[in-house]
Amino acid sequence: MIRSVRCPKCGKRVMDKTDGTTGVIEIICPHCKKTVIIRLERANGGSIRYRLMC
C-alpha cells in the first residue's frame, strides 16, 4: 500500500511511502523550499506518523 507523506512545515504532499520503507530521511520540500528531517514510523492504527527532528 502506498501512503503520502506531507511536509510538517507547510502541510503539502512531498513524497509517497510504501509499506516496507522506514527510517530517517532528509528532504527539501518543493513547495516551501525548507529542508526537513523526517523519521517515518508506523503507528498501531496503521497510519504513518512523522516527527520533525531539527
Beta strands, then each sheet from edge to edge (+ up, - down):
strand 1: 3-6
strand 2: 13-17
strand 3: 23-28
strand 4: 35-42
strand 5: 48-52
sheet 1: 1+ 2-
sheet 2: 3+ 4- 5+
end
